[in-house]
């Protein structure tokens, strides 16, 4: 199986899992939001945001680093898994203590304390699952991660629906569904790893620990900063504006992350190969980055344009009218995906060529700027201000990444400028359709998608080389 087909296979598998997961996530978000109301959704969303920041300390970049090293040499599997698993045990204990101390000193309401501790345990257990997923990714066996993601999503949806329709529970009961799903998923990952790769165990090798932690730390620090500017807005909203504001912000933010699934899947599938290309073929790495940059824009720009035009219809289709104030937030937030797509790709490139420290520095700048803007804008504009802060932060990060990569041999430069107009013209055509046609939401989405795809083909944004690559993958799949 050649590299192109491996990427296609792994992306396809993760796409299946991501599609399933995001459909499930959308369903449980709808049920949770409409069952708990804006305040209840705000409580659980604030807990998820707060614990996600702390949970980065339970990993410190070790999972991402393991993917890279195992991808380079699969014989490293036992060494990395055994040592890092033990490191993460100590990190997990330390992280949970920090979460507990934080919520106690901040005088959280009793219900919020219970929810935050439960969600904190869920985040820590999920961190262990991430280590096993790193092993799967390093071996390019994404089917195991696919199954694990499906199991986790199915159990979480089942638990939430059980809480709503049978137990008639509250926000605490719903948070327990998260914990239950994570425990079963981790059990599955341990069983599969024992069966296919190596029996998980604990190993203490101080020299290895020291070297690994130092090497992984840039990934970890970058994750800390990234998680801060992804999650701090909900935490700050909770303290500054209350649970209702968090709920109204979370409703469109959840939709944003559902739309980010394609980007996330592609990055997970691509990272091991970029790391390998850095060692084996610089030309292949250049081609992969430049083509992927174009694909990210082809995917993200029409989503941003379409969602901006259909934001009210989308909110009313998914949520109850109490979430109508979220329309403007969605129209603002959706533009961050354009920058998120290309930023994720740029970060993946720099990480694969051992320049993760640059990613760390940029993420740190983004986190500091995001906090500063949130402090000002949340006080003035509440959750609309948080939405603006998110978009501005991603735009700034894109500028910084572009500046660094432009100084390397991987700069997209003139190549991207030649392709950009080929993408913008179909977007304008799609915009015209959305302005003049007023039909049911799903029909509008379908028609605008067809118009955009035709436009992309006519302007040759997808060129002959892209089509040849796609045909080659299809033909190889058929022959095998």
Secondary structure per residue as TSV (DSSP state, phi and psi in degrees):
chain	resnum	aa	ss	phi	psi
A	1	X	-	360.0	119.4
A	2	X	-	-77.7	175.4
A	3	X	H	-63.5	-44.4
A	4	X	H	-59.4	-41.7
A	5	X	H	-71.9	-34.2
A	6	X	H	-62.9	-44.4
A	7	X	H	-61.0	-43.6
A	8	X	H	-62.4	-42.7
A	9	X	H	-65.4	-49.3
A	10	X	H	-64.9	-41.0
A	11	X	H	-63.6	-40.5
A	12	X	H	-62.7	-44.2
A	13	X	H	-63.7	-47.2
A	14	X	H	-67.7	-29.9
A	15	X	H	-65.3	-40.6
A	16	X	H	-60.0	-48.7
A	17	X	H	-63.2	-43.0
A	18	X	H	-67.0	-40.5
A	19	X	H	-61.0	-47.3
A	20	X	H	-62.8	-47.7
A	21	X	H	-60.6	-43.4
A	22	X	H	-73.1	-31.3
A	23	X	H	-64.9	-45.4
A	24	X	H	-61.8	-44.0
A	25	X	H	-62.8	-39.3
A	26	X	H	-64.3	-40.6
A	27	X	H	-65.0	-49.1
A	28	X	H	-70.9	-27.5
A	29	X	H	-65.4	-44.0
A	30	X	H	-60.7	-49.2
A	31	X	H	-65.2	-42.8
A	32	X	H	-64.6	-46.1
A	33	X	H	-62.6	-44.7
A	34	X	H	-77.9	-26.4
A	35	X	H	-80.1	-45.5
A	36	X	H	-85.1	-22.7
A	37	X	H	80.7	176.2
A	38	X	H	-62.2	-38.0
A	39	X	H	-69.8	-45.4
A	40	X	H	-64.8	-42.5
A	41	X	H	-61.7	-36.0
A	42	X	H	-63.1	-39.7
A	43	X	H	-62.8	-50.2
A	44	X	H	-71.5	-32.3
A	45	X	H	-69.2	-40.2
A	46	X	H	-64.2	-38.5
A	47	X	H	-65.1	-43.2
A	48	X	H	-62.9	-41.5
A	49	X	H	-66.8	-47.3
A	50	X	H	-63.2	-49.1
A	51	X	H	-70.0	-26.7
A	52	X	H	-66.2	-33.8
A	53	X	H	-66.2	-47.9
A	54	X	H	-67.1	-34.8
A	55	X	H	-67.0	-18.1
A	56	X	G	-60.7	-31.5
A	57	X	G	-67.6	-19.3
A	58	X	G	-81.7	-5.6
A	59	X	T	-124.7	-44.2
A	60	X	T	55.6	31.9
A	61	X	T	81.3	2.8
A	62	X	H	-64.3	-36.6
A	63	X	H	-68.1	-45.7
A	64	X	H	-63.1	-42.3
A	65	X	H	-64.0	-38.4
A	66	X	H	-62.6	-40.8
A	67	X	H	-57.1	-47.5
A	68	X	H	-63.0	-45.0
A	69	X	H	-73.7	-38.8
A	70	X	H	-68.7	-34.9
A	71	X	H	-63.8	-35.4
A	72	X	H	-70.2	-36.4
A	73	X	-	-152.4	105.5
A	74	X	G	-63.1	-18.6
A	75	X	G	-68.5	-12.4
A	76	X	G	-80.4	-3.7
A	77	X	H	-53.7	-53.7
A	78	X	H	-61.1	-44.8
A	79	X	H	-62.2	-48.4
A	80	X	H	-69.8	-43.2
A	81	X	H	-64.5	-46.3
A	82	X	H	-66.2	-43.4
A	83	X	H	-75.1	-44.8
A	84	X	H	-69.2	-33.1
A	85	X	H	-59.2	-41.5
A	86	X	H	-71.2	-39.9
A	87	X	H	-56.8	-43.3
A	88	X	H	-69.3	-24.6
A	89	X	H	-62.5	-47.8
A	90	X	H	-65.0	-40.5
A	91	X	H	-64.6	-36.7
A	92	X	H	-64.9	-44.7
A	93	X	H	-62.2	-46.3
A	94	X	H	-60.4	-43.4
A	95	X	H	-64.9	-44.0
A	96	X	H	-65.1	-38.0
A	97	X	H	-62.5	-41.5
A	98	X	H	-62.9	-42.2
A	99	X	H	-61.0	-45.6
A	100	X	H	-61.7	-46.5
A	101	X	H	-63.6	-37.3
A	102	X	H	-64.1	-50.5
A	103	X	H	-70.4	-27.3
A	104	X	H	-71.1	-44.4
A	105	X	H	-71.8	-20.8
A	106	X	T	-92.6	4.3
A	107	X	T	54.3	50.0
A	108	X	-	-63.3	149.0
A	109	X	-	-61.9	150.2
A	110	X	H	-51.0	-43.8
A	111	X	H	-64.7	-40.9
A	112	X	H	-67.1	-33.9
A	113	X	H	-61.9	-48.7
A	114	X	H	-61.1	-45.9
A	115	X	H	-63.3	-43.4
A	116	X	H	-66.2	-39.7
A	117	X	H	-66.5	-40.7
A	118	X	H	-65.6	-47.3
A	119	X	H	-65.9	-32.6
A	120	X	H	-61.6	-43.2
A	121	X	H	-63.2	-39.8
A	122	X	H	-60.7	-44.4
A	123	X	H	-63.5	-40.3
A	124	X	H	-68.1	-42.7
A	125	X	H	-64.3	-39.6
A	126	X	H	-62.9	-29.6
A	127	X	H	-64.5	-37.0
A	128	X	H	-67.5	-39.1
A	129	X	H	-61.1	-34.9
A	130	X	H	-61.8	-34.0
A	131	X	H	-64.2	-43.8
A	132	X	H	-67.6	-36.7
A	133	X	H	-63.1	-32.6
A	134	X	H	-63.0	-39.3
A	135	X	H	-64.8	-44.1
A	136	X	H	-60.3	-44.3
A	137	X	H	-65.8	-40.6
A	138	X	H	-61.7	-31.8
A	139	X	T	-90.4	2.6
A	140	X	T	54.3	38.8
A	141	X	-	-111.6	67.8
A	142	X	H	-70.0	-15.8
A	143	X	H	-61.7	-31.5
A	144	X	H	-71.6	-39.2
A	145	X	H	-67.1	-37.0
A	146	X	H	-57.9	-49.0
A	147	X	H	-63.5	-41.9
A	148	X	H	-61.4	-42.6
A	149	X	H	-63.0	-39.6
A	150	X	H	-66.5	-42.3
A	151	X	H	-60.3	-47.7
A	152	X	H	-60.7	-47.0
A	153	X	H	-65.2	-41.4
A	154	X	H	-64.4	-43.7
A	155	X	H	-66.9	-38.5
A	156	X	H	-66.0	-44.0
A	157	X	H	-63.5	-43.4
A	158	X	H	-59.6	-45.0
A	159	X	H	-63.6	-40.2
A	160	X	H	-69.2	-43.7
A	161	X	H	-65.7	-36.8
A	162	X	H	-62.7	-41.9
A	163	X	I	-62.2	-43.0
A	164	X	I	-74.2	-46.5
A	165	X	I	-95.9	-24.8
A	166	X	I	-110.3	-49.8
A	167	X	I	-82.5	-19.7
A	168	X	-	51.8	44.9
A	169	X	-	-81.5	-166.5
A	170	X	-	-126.2	-163.8
A	171	X	H	-64.8	-29.4
A	172	X	H	-68.1	-43.8
A	173	X	H	-63.4	-39.6
A	174	X	H	-65.5	-37.6
A	175	X	H	-65.3	-31.4
A	176	X	H	-65.3	-29.5
A	177	X	H	-62.7	-37.3
A	178	X	H	-61.7	-46.4
A	179	X	H	-63.8	-44.8
A	180	X	H	-59.1	-46.3
A	181	X	H	-62.7	-39.9
A	182	X	H	-67.7	-36.1
A	183	X	H	-65.6	-45.4
A	184	X	H	-65.2	-40.2
A	185	X	H	-64.6	-42.2
A	186	X	H	-63.5	-40.5
A	187	X	H	-59.2	-44.2
A	188	X	H	-58.9	-46.5
A	189	X	H	-62.1	-39.6
A	190	X	H	-63.9	-43.7
A	191	X	H	-63.2	-45.5
A	192	X	H	-65.7	-42.7
A	193	X	H	-62.6	-41.1
A	194	X	H	-63.9	-35.6
A	195	X	H	-77.3	-40.9
A	196	X	H	-104.6	-27.1
A	197	X	T	-122.0	-68.0
A	198	X	-	-161.1	150.8
A	199	X	-	-74.6	120.3
A	200	X	-	-61.0	138.4
A	201	X	-	-152.7	178.4
A	202	X	-	-109.9	138.3
A	203	X	-	-139.1	136.4
A	204	X	-	-112.9	108.5
A	205	X	-	-129.8	96.2
A	206	X	H	-58.5	-41.6
A	207	X	H	-62.5	-41.9
A	208	X	H	-66.2	-42.7
A	209	X	H	-56.8	-49.1
A	210	X	H	-61.5	-47.7
A	211	X	H	-64.3	-43.5
A	212	X	H	-66.9	-44.7
A	213	X	H	-62.7	-41.4
A	214	X	H	-63.2	-44.0
A	215	X	H	-68.8	-36.4
A	216	X	H	-81.6	-22.0
A	217	X	H	-56.1	-41.6
A	218	X	H	-57.4	-39.4
A	219	X	H	-62.7	-41.6
A	220	X	H	-66.5	-46.0
A	221	X	H	-62.7	-41.1
A	222	X	H	-60.0	-40.5
A	223	X	H	-65.4	-38.1
A	224	X	H	-59.2	-50.9
A	225	X	H	-64.0	-43.0
A	226	X	H	-62.4	-45.0
A	227	X	H	-64.7	-37.1
A	228	X	H	-59.9	-50.9
A	229	X	H	-78.4	-10.1
A	230	X	H	-86.5	-29.8
A	231	X	H	-115.4	-21.5
A	232	X	H	-64.4	-27.2
A	233	X	H	-61.1	-42.9
A	234	X	H	-66.9	-38.5
A	235	X	H	-64.6	-45.1
A	236	X	H	-67.1	-39.6
A	237	X	H	-59.4	-40.3
A	238	X	H	-59.7	-44.7
A	239	X	H	-76.3	-35.8
A	240	X	H	-93.9	-29.2
A	241	X	T	-126.2	-14.8
A	242	X	-	99.2	173.6
A	243	X	H	-67.1	-33.9
A	244	X	H	-62.2	-44.0
A	245	X	H	-61.7	-39.7
A	246	X	H	-62.7	-42.9
A	247	X	H	-62.0	-43.3
A	248	X	H	-68.6	-27.8
A	249	X	H	-80.9	-37.3
A	250	X	H	-67.1	-36.3
A	251	X	H	-53.8	-53.8
A	252	X	H	-73.2	-29.6
A	253	X	H	-64.7	-36.7
A	254	X	H	-63.6	-38.8
A	255	X	H	-65.0	-38.4
A	256	X	H	-58.8	-46.1
A	257	X	H	-70.7	-30.0
A	258	X	H	-62.9	-39.5
A	259	X	H	-73.1	-18.6
A	260	X	T	-82.1	-0.5
A	261	X	H	-61.6	-40.0
A	262	X	H	-62.3	-45.3
A	263	X	H	-61.4	-45.4
A	264	X	H	-62.8	-41.5
A	265	X	H	-64.2	-46.5
A	266	X	H	-61.9	-40.2
A	267	X	H	-65.6	-41.6
A	268	X	H	-63.3	-39.8
A	269	X	H	-72.8	-31.9
A	270	X	H	-82.8	-33.1
A	271	X	H	-55.7	-47.4
A	272	X	H	-60.1	-36.1
A	273	X	H	-74.4	-36.6
A	274	X	H	-61.5	-41.2
A	275	X	H	-62.1	-39.5
A	276	X	H	-72.2	-40.2
A	277	X	H	-60.7	-35.5
A	278	X	H	-59.5	-34.0
A	279	X	H	-83.4	-40.5
A	280	X	H	-96.6	-38.0
A	281	X	-	-155.7	104.9
A	282	X	H	-66.0	-37.9
A	283	X	H	-62.7	-40.6
A	284	X	H	-65.1	-36.7
A	285	X	H	-67.5	-40.6
A	286	X	H	-59.3	-49.6
A	287	X	H	-61.5	-43.6
A	288	X	H	-61.7	-44.3
A	289	X	H	-66.6	-47.9
A	290	X	H	-65.4	-42.7
A	291	X	H	-65.9	-42.1
A	292	X	H	-64.5	-36.2
A	293	X	H	-59.3	-45.1
A	294	X	H	-64.2	-42.5
A	295	X	H	-62.9	-36.8
A	296	X	H	-63.1	-39.4
A	297	X	H	-71.0	-39.1
A	298	X	H	-60.2	-36.0
A	299	X	H	-81.8	-39.5
A	300	X	H	-85.2	-37.4
A	301	X	H	-61.2	-46.6
A	302	X	H	-65.9	-31.6
A	303	X	H	-64.8	-41.9
A	304	X	H	-64.9	-45.1
A	305	X	H	-64.7	-48.8
A	306	X	H	-64.1	-42.8
A	307	X	H	-66.9	-38.1
A	308	X	H	-57.9	-42.8
A	309	X	H	-74.6	-30.6
A	310	X	H	-110.1	16.8
A	311	X	H	-56.6	-46.1
A	312	X	H	-64.8	-43.6
A	313	X	H	-62.2	-38.2
A	314	X	H	-66.1	-47.3
A	315	X	H	-60.1	-46.0
A	316	X	H	-70.1	-29.2
A	317	X	H	-69.7	-34.2
A	318	X	H	-97.9	-42.3
A	319	X	S	-113.4	177.8
A	320	X	-	-84.1	165.7
A	321	X	G	-58.6	-19.4
A	322	X	G	-64.1	-14.3
A	323	X	G	-97.3	8.3
A	324	X	T	-56.6	-34.8
A	325	X	T	-59.2	-14.3
A	326	X	H	-79.5	-9.1
A	327	X	H	-57.7	-52.5
A	328	X	H	-63.0	-35.8
A	329	X	H	-62.9	-41.2
A	330	X	H	-64.5	-41.5
A	331	X	H	-62.6	-30.7
A	332	X	H	-80.9	-51.2
A	333	X	H	-59.9	-35.5
A	334	X	T	-61.1	-25.2
A	335	X	T	-73.1	-15.2
A	336	X	H	-69.5	-21.1
A	337	X	H	-68.3	-29.8
A	338	X	H	-59.8	-45.5
A	339	X	H	-75.0	-36.6
A	340	X	H	-61.4	-41.0
A	341	X	H	-60.0	-51.1
A	342	X	H	-74.4	-31.2
A	343	X	H	-66.4	-40.9
A	344	X	H	-62.5	-41.0
A	345	X	H	-65.0	-44.2
A	346	X	H	-64.2	-40.3
A	347	X	H	-64.6	-38.7
A	348	X	H	-64.3	-41.6
A	349	X	H	-60.8	-50.8
A	350	X	H	-64.5	-36.4
A	351	X	H	-66.6	-36.1
A	352	X	H	-74.3	-20.1
A	353	X	T	-107.4	25.1
A	354	X	T	63.9	32.2
A	355	X	-	-117.5	37.0
A	356	X	H	-66.4	-21.0
A	357	X	H	-64.6	-33.9
A	358	X	H	-64.5	-39.4
A	359	X	H	-63.1	-42.1
A	360	X	H	-60.4	-45.8
A	361	X	H	-62.9	-43.6
A	362	X	H	-66.2	-42.1
A	363	X	H	-62.3	-37.4
A	364	X	H	-64.3	-43.2
A	365	X	H	-61.2	-44.1
A	366	X	H	-60.7	-42.2
A	367	X	H	-64.0	-45.2
A	368	X	H	-64.2	-46.2
A	369	X	H	-62.3	-42.6
A	370	X	H	-61.2	-44.4
A	371	X	H	-62.3	-45.2
A	372	X	H	-61.3	-45.1
A	373	X	H	-67.0	-39.6
A	374	X	H	-61.2	-41.6
A	375	X	H	-57.5	-41.7
A	376	X	H	-76.4	-51.7
A	377	X	H	-77.0	-31.6
A	378	X	H	-64.5	-38.7
A	379	X	H	-62.6	-32.7
A	380	X	H	-91.8	-45.4
A	381	X	H	-118.5	7.5
A	382	X	T	56.1	-132.7
A	383	X	H	-71.6	-18.9
A	384	X	H	-67.1	-38.0
A	385	X	H	-63.4	-39.3
A	386	X	H	-63.3	-36.2
A	387	X	H	-64.7	-44.8
A	388	X	H	-62.6	-41.1
A	389	X	H	-61.3	-39.5
A	390	X	H	-63.6	-46.2
A	391	X	H	-65.6	-44.9
A	392	X	H	-62.6	-40.8
A	393	X	H	-61.8	-45.3
A	394	X	H	-64.5	-38.3
A	395	X	H	-63.1	-44.1
A	396	X	H	-61.3	-42.9
A	397	X	H	-63.4	-38.7
A	398	X	H	-60.7	-43.2
A	399	X	H	-60.4	-44.1
A	400	X	H	-66.9	-41.7
A	401	X	H	-63.1	-44.4
A	402	X	H	-59.5	-41.1
A	403	X	H	-62.1	-43.4
A	404	X	H	-69.6	-46.9
A	405	X	H	-69.9	-27.7
A	406	X	T	-63.1	-21.0
A	407	X	T	-89.4	1.6
A	408	X	S	-111.8	177.1
A	409	X	T	-76.0	-3.8
A	410	X	T	-98.3	7.4
A	411	X	-	-57.0	135.1
A	412	X	-	-80.2	-30.8
A	413	X	H	37.7	-125.2
A	414	X	H	-63.9	-28.9
A	415	X	H	-58.6	-42.8
A	416	X	H	-72.1	-35.1
A	417	X	H	-63.9	-35.3
A	418	X	H	-68.7	-30.8
A	419	X	H	-87.5	-23.8
A	420	X	H	-61.3	-44.0
A	421	X	H	-64.6	-29.9
A	422	X	H	-67.7	-21.8
A	423	X	H	-92.1	-37.7
A	424	X	H	-67.7	-38.3
A	425	X	H	-61.1	-47.6
A	426	X	H	-61.2	-33.5
A	427	X	H	-64.7	-40.4
A	428	X	H	-65.7	-40.3
A	429	X	H	-62.7	-41.9
A	430	X	H	-64.6	-39.5
A	431	X	H	-60.1	-41.7
A	432	X	H	-60.0	-40.4
A	433	X	H	-62.2	-44.5
A	434	X	H	-69.1	-29.0
A	435	X	H	-72.3	-43.1
A	436	X	H	-95.9	-19.8
A	437	X	-	-102.1	131.8
A	438	X	-	-125.1	90.7
A	439	X	-	-125.6	-172.1
A	440	X	-	-61.5	147.2
A	441	X	H	-51.2	-50.4
A	442	X	H	-65.0	-36.2
A	443	X	H	-67.5	-39.8
A	444	X	H	-62.9	-42.1
A	445	X	H	-63.1	-43.7
A	446	X	H	-63.2	-48.9
A	447	X	H	-63.6	-46.0
A	448	X	H	-64.4	-35.0
A	449	X	H	-65.3	-41.9
A	450	X	H	-63.4	-44.8
A	451	X	H	-59.7	-43.0
A	452	X	H	-65.9	-44.5
A	453	X	H	-62.2	-43.7
A	454	X	H	-61.1	-42.4
A	455	X	H	-61.4	-41.7
A	456	X	H	-61.9	-39.8
A	457	X	H	-70.8	-39.2
A	458	X	H	-68.5	-39.2
A	459	X	T	-81.9	-5.0
A	460	X	T	60.7	35.8
A	461	X	S	-61.8	-36.7
A	462	X	S	-93.8	105.7
A	463	X	-	-90.9	-176.1
A	464	X	H	-62.3	-35.0
A	465	X	H	-67.2	-39.1
A	466	X	H	-62.4	-45.9
A	467	X	H	-63.7	-40.1
A	468	X	H	-62.9	-41.3
A	469	X	H	-61.9	-43.9
A	470	X	H	-64.6	-45.2
A	471	X	H	-61.9	-39.8
A	472	X	H	-61.7	-41.9
A	473	X	H	-63.8	-42.1
A	474	X	H	-64.3	-45.3
A	475	X	H	-63.7	-37.9
A	476	X	H	-69.0	-36.3
A	477	X	H	-63.7	-39.0
A	478	X	H	-68.5	-40.4
A	479	X	H	-71.6	-17.6
A	480	X	-	-105.7	360.0
